[in-house]
Amino acid sequence: MPQQQTPFARIFPSLPQGFDEPFWYGSLQSFWLYYPTDPGLVAARLPHGLEVALFDFGGEQAALASLDFQAYTGHGPSYLEYVHEVEFNVYAYPTSRVPQVPALTWQEYLAGQDQTKTIGGFRLHVPCDNSNAVKAGVGLYGEPKYLAQFTYTTPTLNDPTVVTWDYSVFQNAANNTQGPLVYSVDADLQGIAPLPQNPSPLVEYGTREHGGRTHVVGNYWNFYGPFLTYPLEGEGASRVSLGIGPSPDHEGLIEDLQALIGSTSPIAAQSFTSAPVSSECRPFLMEPV
């Protein structure tokens, strides 16, 4: 007799009041920096049920960490919200999915070769400047999400003179004002030929309480368009600088940055920018002079 299917509520936790799925992004700019890191340090930060994903780095194995800056909009029936956040992720897979988990080089993973969609980013820290997005991230996906402040400049069609990815994350001070610096990124990728690739959907992991205990939860993040992957091995790594703030933050992001990344050079950058939906062109005189 065939194995019975699992009841819906045993797989899908309930949605928090006021939220529905999926969340549709109105627009999105996302910028990842990837770093090799120590598997033991990653393992110590994973919940029960997740294992460290190991990748081949030129014949040696290491774990992977990333910093993903996001600037996006969400459209509602009577509002248009904008959000800036960072996901500081380490990469893992569920113990329950072995032996389906493939062995990959880091290049294969970034290119989207894991079509089993078992390896994904476990969120260690998610600073964010929108309180509703914080509530959604915690309630839906079990993200360690909290309020922070941002400044940034990113490439955009509306100002082609901006060619670098620069952003800074600050602690959230009283009355939602800018506190001390947590970290900053300055990335000039001019002259590095990007590879168009398709790792979508990305798998992301968090933890939620369900049925009286803590569970690992996973979700898919779909992207409608190509990623641009910039290899940064060798001279390319000098195009990126990571500056860490001078004083500890309450959430421990600085401590984890120092432990997992420290002075390590990034091995790749990836960007995604959603396509514009329309453009309005310059006016012209109806009666030329």
KOLMILO-729948 format. One line per field, with one value per atom (N, C-alpha, C): residue in one letter; x, y, z. Coordinates in steps of 0.001 Angstrom, whole numbers, plus 500000, padded with zeros to 6 digits. Layout:
<pazas>
aa	(A,...)
east	(X,...)
north	(Y,...)
up	(Z,...)
</pazas>
This chain:
<pazas>
aa	(M,M,M,P,P,P,Q,Q,Q,Q,Q,Q,Q,Q,Q,T,T,T,P,P,P,F,F,F,A,A,A,R,R,R,I,I,I,F,F,F,P,P,P,S,S,S,L,L,L,P,P,P,Q,Q,Q,G,G,G,F,F,F,D,D,D,E,E,E,P,P,P,F,F,F,W,W,W,Y,Y,Y,G,G,G,S,S,S,L,L,L,Q,Q,Q,S,S,S,F,F,F,W,W,W,L,L,L,Y,Y,Y,Y,Y,Y,P,P,P,T,T,T,D,D,D,P,P,P,G,G,G,L,L,L,V,V,V,A,A,A,A,A,A,R,R,R,L,L,L,P,P,P,H,H,H,G,G,G,L,L,L,E,E,E,V,V,V,A,A,A,L,L,L,F,F,F,D,D,D,F,F,F,G,G,G,G,G,G,E,E,E,Q,Q,Q,A,A,A,A,A,A,L,L,L,A,A,A,S,S,S,L,L,L,D,D,D,F,F,F,Q,Q,Q,A,A,A,Y,Y,Y,T,T,T,G,G,G,H,H,H,G,G,G,P,P,P,S,S,S,Y,Y,Y,L,L,L,E,E,E,Y,Y,Y,V,V,V,H,H,H,E,E,E,V,V,V,E,E,E,F,F,F,N,N,N,V,V,V,Y,Y,Y,A,A,A,Y,Y,Y,P,P,P,T,T,T,S,S,S,R,R,R,V,V,V,P,P,P,Q,Q,Q,V,V,V,P,P,P,A,A,A,L,L,L,T,T,T,W,W,W,Q,Q,Q,E,E,E,Y,Y,Y,L,L,L,A,A,A,G,G,G,Q,Q,Q,D,D,D,Q,Q,Q,T,T,T,K,K,K,T,T,T,I,I,I,G,G,G,G,G,G,F,F,F,R,R,R,L,L,L,H,H,H,V,V,V,P,P,P,C,C,C,D,D,D,N,N,N,S,S,S,N,N,N,A,A,A,V,V,V,K,K,K,A,A,A,G,G,G,V,V,V,G,G,G,L,L,L,Y,Y,Y,G,G,G,E,E,E,P,P,P,K,K,K,Y,Y,Y,L,L,L,A,A,A,Q,Q,Q,F,F,F,T,T,T,Y,Y,Y,T,T,T,T,T,T,P,P,P,T,T,T,L,L,L,N,N,N,D,D,D,P,P,P,T,T,T,V,V,V,V,V,V,T,T,T,W,W,W,D,D,D,Y,Y,Y,S,S,S,V,V,V,F,F,F,Q,Q,Q,N,N,N,A,A,A,A,A,A,N,N,N,N,N,N,T,T,T,Q,Q,Q,G,G,G,P,P,P,L,L,L,V,V,V,Y,Y,Y,S,S,S,V,V,V,D,D,D,A,A,A,D,D,D,L,L,L,Q,Q,Q,G,G,G,I,I,I,A,A,A,P,P,P,L,L,L,P,P,P,Q,Q,Q,N,N,N,P,P,P,S,S,S,P,P,P,L,L,L,V,V,V,E,E,E,Y,Y,Y,G,G,G,T,T,T,R,R,R,E,E,E,H,H,H,G,G,G,G,G,G,R,R,R,T,T,T,H,H,H,V,V,V,V,V,V,G,G,G,N,N,N,Y,Y,Y,W,W,W,N,N,N,F,F,F,Y,Y,Y,G,G,G,P,P,P,F,F,F,L,L,L,T,T,T,Y,Y,Y,P,P,P,L,L,L,E,E,E,G,G,G,E,E,E,G,G,G,A,A,A,S,S,S,R,R,R,V,V,V,S,S,S,L,L,L,G,G,G,I,I,I,G,G,G,P,P,P,S,S,S,P,P,P,D,D,D,H,H,H,E,E,E,G,G,G,L,L,L,I,I,I,E,E,E,D,D,D,L,L,L,Q,Q,Q,A,A,A,L,L,L,I,I,I,G,G,G,S,S,S,T,T,T,S,S,S,P,P,P,I,I,I,A,A,A,A,A,A,Q,Q,Q,S,S,S,F,F,F,T,T,T,S,S,S,A,A,A,P,P,P,V,V,V,S,S,S,S,S,S,E,E,E,C,C,C,R,R,R,P,P,P,F,F,F,L,L,L,M,M,M,E,E,E,P,P,P,V,V,V)
east	(500859,500000,500893,500605,501459,501444,502571,502671,501679,501031,500025,500666,499966,500439,500268,501151,501168,500122,499353,498375,499028,498312,498806,499432,498740,499179,500446,500841,502081,503296,503072,504172,504215,503038,502974,502482,503345,502875,501895,501068,500052,500708,500015,500506,500120,501010,500648,499472,498679,497525,497963,497275,497571,498542,499040,499992,499453,499798,499428,500654,500625,501744,501261,502068,503420,503425,504596,504809,505366,504678,505098,505945,507153,508030,507641,507487,507250,508518,509645,510956,511994,513155,514195,515571,516463,517901,518550,519401,520039,521503,522374,523817,524456,524953,525572,527089,527749,529186,529378,530183,530391,531807,531912,533191,533349,534539,534795,534955,534531,534633,534828,535098,535442,534189,534178,532994,532635,533640,533357,532644,533024,532351,530909,530700,529331,528494,529035,528294,527834,528675,528333,527157,526812,525727,524453,524466,523310,522408,521097,520169,520179,519612,519471,518642,519118,518408,519046,520032,520781,522247,522855,524261,525005,526289,527105,527267,527008,527291,528759,529473,530881,531021,531900,532123,533599,533850,535223,535806,536916,537643,539030,539122,540403,541055,540265,540791,540690,540320,540118,538645,538157,536773,536637,535608,535302,533809,533346,531951,531826,530608,530329,529455,529784,528975,528711,527629,527340,526696,526908,526222,525381,524076,523164,522398,522768,522043,520849,519684,518461,517792,517366,516524,515302,514112,512945,511706,510675,509384,508313,507279,506108,504862,503956,502746,501559,500833,499612,498431,497228,496029,495945,496603,496560,497916,498981,500317,501363,502523,503721,504847,505329,506377,507728,508775,510133,510923,511837,512568,514031,514914,516325,516720,517422,517846,519072,519691,520820,520547,520815,520842,522303,522732,524045,523785,524140,523785,525009,524826,525758,524973,525674,524988,524977,523786,523536,522496,522244,521199,520556,519297,518618,519176,519386,519829,518866,517588,516560,516661,517425,517506,518689,519582,520686,520082,520546,521758,521518,520467,520153,521029,521773,522542,523769,523931,525066,526349,527488,528793,529097,529409,529562,530813,531337,532277,531471,532143,531402,530895,531657,531210,529930,529847,528645,527435,527671,526536,526019,526909,526458,525788,526163,525561,524182,523779,522474,522450,523619,523676,523024,522736,522016,520531,520149,518746,517911,518564,517784,517180,517746,517312,517294,518419,518581,519488,520503,521443,520866,520882,520332,520984,520607,521178,520421,521142,520560,520879,519855,520028,520563,521722,522289,521840,521795,521392,520668,519588,518865,518505,519441,519098,518223,517235,516216,515673,515273,514817,513303,512549,511094,510459,509686,509139,508156,507390,506466,507212,508314,509138,509801,510181,510727,509678,508459,507380,507110,507105,506850,507978,509223,510358,510406,510133,510138,508953,507761,506557,506402,506818,506642,507788,509016,510166,511111,510814,511696,513042,513061,514322,514729,516020,516503,516604,515456,515349,515093,515732,515625,515863,515437,515530,516969,517312,518625,518437,519521,519494,520510,520230,521069,521345,522514,522769,523314,523047,523503,523481,524295,524207,524427,523577,523677,523503,524027,523839,522366,522016,520615,520538,519510,519315,519065,518534,518212,519418,520569,521799,522988,523334,524410,525797,525915,527226,527563,526556,526796,527126,528340,528792,529253,529223,529678,528514,528711,527757,528341,527725,528193,527024,527206,526163,526777,526091,526504,525304,525556,524526,524856,523864,524047,523094,523499,522599,521410,520282,519083,519082,519131,519171,517770,517696,516414,515634,514316,513412,513764,514272,514628,515582,516613,517651,518924,519854,521083,522050,522415,523386,524767,525626,526985,527007,528078,528261,528410,527720,527921,528943,528670,529676,529329,530300,530088,530763,530216,530761,530938,532081,532360,532869,532121,532463,532427,533583,533699,534021,533039,533195,533428,533736,534001,535176,534994,536063,536071,535229,535120,533921,534162,533091,532182,530901,529992,529474,529089,528468,526976,526099,524664,524321,523686,523414,522023,521563,520205,520173,520511,520390,518998,518056,516694,515963,515097,514838,515923,516177,517083,516324,516997,516421,516937,516043,516444,515866,516637,516251,516178,515242,515099,514556,514112,513516,512222,511221,509935,509426,508655,507970,506714,506536,505360,505130,503907,503595,504353,504697,505357,506860,507480,508945,509465,510780,511416,511704,511295,511517,512370,513179,513780,512693,512583,511646,512428,511927,512549,511541,512027,511162,511961,511244,511862,511682,512747,512703,512928,511880,511923,512340,513180,513648,513269,512676,512236,513228,514351,515405,516750,517788,519112,519867,520744,521741,522989,523773,525099,526113,526984,527987,529359,530031,531346,532393,533261,534333,535347,535744,536644,537968,538288,539562,540712,541795,542959,542731,543045,543004,541603,540575,539209,538812,539374,539014,539400,540422,540850,539838,538871,537837,536771,536814,535773,536417,535850,536314,535153,535446,534476,535015,534299,534708,533782,534352,533559,533583,532425,532280,533172,533401,534367,533847,532515,531978,530981,530895,529971,528521,527734,526310,525541,524329,523538,523201,523064,522640,523798,525033,526185,526593,526102,526472,527961,528499,529921,530767,530397,531140,531159,530008,529944,530682,530636,531417,532911,533372,534797,535192,534299,534624,534557,533517,533275,533939,534141,534734,536077,536106,537349,538009,539268,540014,540000,539158,539073,538559,539119,538681,537455,536544,535400,535832,535115,535448,534521,533391,532471,531460,530930,529782,528690,527454,526308,525353,524726,523714,522466,521341,520071,519350,518889,518088,516858,515693,514462,514328,513721,513576,512575,512816,511809,510546,509412,508143,507670,508195,507833,508836,508804,509628,508847,509055,508415,509495,509327,510388,510235,511265,511305,510173,509741,508688,509229,508336,508715,507714,508158,507304,506344,505068,504080,504209,504776,505009,506482,507344,508795,509096,510102,510499,511651)
north	(498803,500000,501245,502247,503438,504210,504894,505704,506861,507141,508190,509575,510529,511904,512533,513494,514133,515248,515311,516396,517771,518680,520018,520707,520703,521460,520907,519687,519124,519582,520172,520648,522167,522782,524233,524893,525637,526351,527450,527832,528850,530195,531031,532368,533337,534257,535264,536106,536606,537419,538656,538923,540101,539862,538630,538330,537217,537289,536256,535958,534830,534438,534125,534375,534909,536426,536960,538399,538784,539704,540135,541408,541332,542502,543403,544698,545653,545940,546016,546198,545666,545308,544724,544970,545457,545443,544643,543693,542845,542677,542695,542622,541714,540556,539566,539655,539468,539207,537863,536982,535622,535457,534767,534561,533094,532504,531188,531351,530360,530465,529091,529073,527854,527009,525731,524889,524717,524618,524452,525643,526854,528056,528131,527693,527670,526641,525441,524370,524808,525583,526021,526979,527550,528534,527969,526695,526089,525412,525454,524737,523244,522479,521043,520806,519921,519628,520212,521092,521637,521229,520931,520563,521585,521745,522683,522179,523044,522725,523024,522027,522181,522340,523241,523518,523338,522995,522820,524169,524531,525759,525364,525011,524651,523448,522439,521220,521157,522251,522275,522572,522044,522246,523339,524142,525191,525443,526144,526582,527923,528426,529645,530569,531860,532896,534001,534741,535842,537004,538182,539403,539862,539956,540303,541571,542669,543929,543940,544350,544392,545758,546296,547497,547146,547151,546707,547487,547368,547978,546894,547138,546279,547115,546655,547409,546850,547718,547333,548096,547777,548420,549910,550368,551799,552331,551642,552079,551536,552141,551660,551744,550588,550595,550329,550886,550597,550052,549154,548421,548305,548408,548109,547124,546089,545106,544365,543634,542761,541394,540350,538996,538554,538258,537650,536161,535417,534013,533108,531914,530805,529698,528821,527896,526486,525872,524616,523818,522599,521756,520943,520524,519744,518323,517855,516479,515501,515838,514939,514755,515632,515535,514705,514284,513417,512086,511419,511681,512480,513275,514012,515249,515642,516881,516698,517512,517333,517959,517369,517969,518932,520175,521213,522048,522637,523738,524986,526000,527218,527864,527715,528285,527609,526277,525561,525988,526196,526605,527983,528948,530291,530316,529388,529334,528681,528090,527476,526004,525335,523916,522991,523473,522635,522640,521806,521739,520875,520238,519579,520606,521813,522898,522439,521868,521470,522432,522968,523874,525279,525930,527274,528087,529354,530268,530251,529970,530087,531480,532212,533615,533731,534350,534617,535971,536961,538315,538945,539697,540409,541808,542750,544134,544717,545540,546014,547353,548228,549563,549740,548648,548752,547841,548419,547638,546568,546847,545838,544659,544940,543875,543062,543699,542967,542004,542497,541659,540474,540723,539651,538634,539110,538190,537276,537835,537034,536068,536592,535792,534722,535021,534069,533074,533591,532769,532460,532967,532732,533403,534560,535293,536006,536075,536924,538375,538997,540292,541388,542523,543607,544938,546015,547341,547845,548485,549093,550294,551012,552172,551957,552557,552353,553666,553742,554692,553882,554318,553512,554313,553902,554308,553049,552850,551669,552075,551279,551585,551627,552570,552731,553325,552953,553510,555010,555513,556933,557813,557208,557975,557095,557043,556156,556543,557698,558062,557238,556627,555784,554380,553923,552626,551688,552135,551292,550922,549823,549395,549789,550759,551251,551276,550685,550792,550658,551227,551158,550782,549963,549526,550137,550757,551406,550806,550850,550442,551403,550874,551692,552314,553638,554345,554807,555570,556037,556786,556587,557244,556923,555704,555238,556183,556584,557418,556594,557171,556465,556392,555167,554947,554662,553990,553702,552776,552866,552012,550556,549665,548226,547748,547967,547685,548441,548540,549198,548388,548495,547824,548858,548775,549605,548664,548529,547578,548261,548329,548880,547728,547281,546112,546471,547738,548148,547348,546897,546177,544685,544201,542765,542251,541339,540838,539910,540247,539383,538228,537166,536016,536046,536059,535962,534533,534378,533039,532989,531768,531594,530654,531147,530321,530295,531038,531099,529777,529384,530082,529804,530783,530574,529913,529007,528363,529086,529412,530081,529338,529324,528580,529501,529170,529848,528858,529343,528468,529091,528230,528671,527672,528180,527310,526755,525445,524811,523476,523281,522035,521829,522916,522804,522661,522751,522697,523532,523747,524552,523697,524178,523483,524344,523695,524377,524574,525782,526056,526520,526184,526609,527306,528187,528823,529108,529234,529570,531055,531663,533064,533077,533437,533401,534753,534703,535908,535792,536836,536814,537593,536970,537587,537015,537328,536761,537469,536718,537278,537612,538572,538828,538431,537487,536991,537526,538162,538755,537944,537192,536480,537477,537283,538243,537614,536444,535825,536688,536714,537494,538980,539751,541209,541735,540992,541472,541701,540920,541068,542437,543063,544379,545459,545134,546103,546237,545375,545356,545602,546513,546727,546546,545899,545682,546355,547359,548057,547725,547314,546902,547992,548252,549336,549186,550309,550327,549785,549679,549259,548128,547194,546051,546508,545731,545996,545002,545360,544541,543173,543077,541824,540878,541336,540470,540310,541189,541091,541359,542355,542659,541470,540855,539707,538566,538295,537224,537599,538863,539303,539073,539449,539278,537811,536955,535540,534804,535055,534270,534843,536158,536794,537438,538299,538940,539653,539300,539926,539081,538037,537179,537972,537720,538389,537684,538432,537792,537053,535968,535210,535553,536179,536552,537564,538321,539198,538803,538977,538769,539935,540300,541349,540910,541423,541255,542587,543049,544266,543965,544148,543868,544825,544323,545123,546245,547412,548479,548055,548531,548136,549144,550367,551357,552498,553377,554590,555729,556915,558113,558994,559383,560050,561571,562262,563714,564360,565570,566264,566889,567198,567887,569000,570016,571149,570774,571054,570770,571732,572910,573898,574270,573524,573810,575253,575830,577214,577207)
up	(500000,500000,500000,499166,499117,500427,500694,501905,501833,502965,503005,502982,502385,502371,503749,504036,505354,505424,506481,506628,506480,505883,505552,506761,507902,509076,509706,509344,509875,509083,507922,507079,507016,506975,506796,508079,508788,509981,509593,510533,510261,509981,509217,508901,510018,510376,511368,510878,511795,511434,510661,509561,508750,507614,507479,506409,505529,504273,503319,502466,501773,500943,499532,498481,498566,498759,499126,499134,497762,497091,495761,495875,495358,495339,494166,494450,493370,492591,493300,492682,493660,493135,493984,493401,494245,493982,495095,494718,495718,495343,496357,496118,497159,496690,497557,497476,498603,498658,499327,498722,499216,499738,500879,501542,501948,501750,502357,503863,504616,506064,506683,507979,508697,508979,508550,508778,510246,511124,512539,513140,512707,513210,512718,511476,510952,511701,511899,512578,513963,514654,516004,516019,514863,514788,514166,513795,513157,514178,513942,514834,514528,515443,515209,513950,513091,511850,510617,510788,509661,509761,508610,508520,507664,507930,507161,505729,504753,503360,503085,502561,502220,500716,500300,498886,498559,497313,496858,496457,497090,496782,496268,495002,494414,495055,495371,495969,497474,498118,499562,499856,500958,501332,502382,502230,503204,503180,504194,504247,503531,503448,502696,503528,503502,504146,503137,503325,502405,503141,502585,502996,501818,502020,500938,501297,500631,500793,499847,500354,499564,499705,498592,498569,497725,498338,497593,497986,497135,497412,497425,498211,498253,498056,497208,496881,497646,498337,499017,498456,498915,498351,498633,499696,499999,500435,500013,500428,499465,499496,498814,499830,500286,501301,500658,501253,500798,501976,501669,502698,502289,503287,503103,504195,503816,504806,504311,505221,504898,505499,504726,505270,505373,506586,506819,506953,505905,505816,505853,506383,506188,505496,504782,503884,504462,504384,505088,504324,504800,504224,505341,505153,506192,506275,507482,507681,507029,507039,506499,504992,504293,502835,502342,503246,502844,502389,501302,500518,499246,499171,497952,497772,498803,498753,497855,496811,495904,496458,496074,496344,495200,495530,494521,494766,493707,493872,494202,494739,495035,493746,492643,491371,490893,491047,490632,491456,492749,493587,493183,492987,492633,491264,490396,489068,489079,490209,490298,489966,490069,489701,490723,491917,492881,492551,491605,491213,492170,493140,494196,495141,495138,496015,497479,497894,499294,500052,499377,500037,500029,501175,501253,502350,502406,503378,504690,505776,507115,507619,507977,508348,509775,509909,511229,511763,510892,511276,510099,510394,509346,509855,509815,510137,509037,509422,508490,508993,508062,508485,508425,508277,508170,509209,510120,511233,510765,509702,509201,508582,507885,507317,508421,509521,510664,511203,511380,511897,510976,509658,508690,508693,508720,508688,509888,511060,512291,512300,511995,512116,511060,509815,508724,508634,508657,508293,509451,510623,511759,511608,510969,510781,512073,512356,513451,512958,512777,512102,513117,512931,513899,513200,513855,513255,513224,512105,511907,510982,510732,509843,508711,507547,506366,505651,505025,503947,502790,501544,500411,499114,498160,496761,495936,494923,494076,492616,491686,490256,489889,489034,488651,487248,486510,485175,485225,486319,486410,486724,487012,487190,486815,485530,485073,485583,486267,486819,488050,488686,489860,489375,489658,489138,490249,491491,492598,493502,494245,495269,496628,497265,498560,499529,500705,501715,503101,504070,505470,506325,507326,508266,509626,510260,511547,512572,513808,514874,514936,515364,515510,516896,516945,518221,518612,519690,520210,519138,519138,518188,516740,516515,515172,514449,515167,514578,514383,513649,513289,514466,514845,515902,515340,516096,515643,514430,513652,512480,512903,512178,512339,511322,510039,509016,507743,506838,505558,504460,503251,502072,500964,500291,499123,498041,496940,495891,494528,493891,492539,491594,490837,489980,488516,488237,486864,486283,485059,484384,484634,485557,485806,485016,484085,483229,484022,484156,484915,484078,484758,484124,484422,483402,483682,484086,485249,485777,486405,486709,487205,488410,489596,490806,491412,490853,491395,491205,492174,493430,494458,495305,496425,497566,498260,499439,500672,501590,502819,504012,505101,506295,507505,508390,509675,510679,511825,512850,513358,513574,514112,515124,516068,517013,516354,516467,515882,516589,517069,517738,519033,519702,521003,520963,519765,519717,518552,518545,517508,516284,515124,513858,512937,512113,510979,509931,509397,508307,507087,505924,504678,503796,502945,501953,500693,499582,498304,498022,497485,497062,495560,494809,493351,492779,491744,491059,489589,489040,487655,486794,486554,485761,486135,485348,485593,486713,487363,488269,487453,487926,487381,488437,488098,489033,488629,489581,489350,490102,489401,490100,490644,491893,492544,492961,492421,492781,492265,493019,492617,492787,491738,491828,492096,491670,491826,493262,494185,495590,496140,495551,496030,495685,494835,494471,495545,496541,497578,498937,499699,501068,502036,503152,504226,505474,505959,507169,508319,509447,510605,511663,512268,513234,514454,515163,516265,517585,517732,519030,518835,519784,519640,519506,518772,518654,519518,519904,520827,520241,518923,518297,518008,518145,517925,516476,515577,514176,513984,514657,514523,514974,516072,516575,515560,514937,513940,512659,512277,511118,511349,512519,512829,512874,513409,513549,512214,511426,510218,508975,508942,507761,508089,509106,509494,508327,508042,506949,505674,505632,504450,503247,502082,500856,500280,499678,499027,497772,497452,496256,495093,495369,494297,494799,493869,494112,493137,493557,492678,492828,491728,491797,491045,491519,490821,490862,489712,489630,488797,489380,488645,487464,486401,485189,485404,484815,484892,484149,484615,483996,482957,483007,481999,482080,481099,481144,480505,481029,480480,479895,478639,477909,477937,477413,477515,476721,477135,476406,475110,474208,472984,472723,472021,471704,470576,470768,469742,468554,468799,467721,467762,467034,467081,466725,467396,467117,466145)
</pazas>
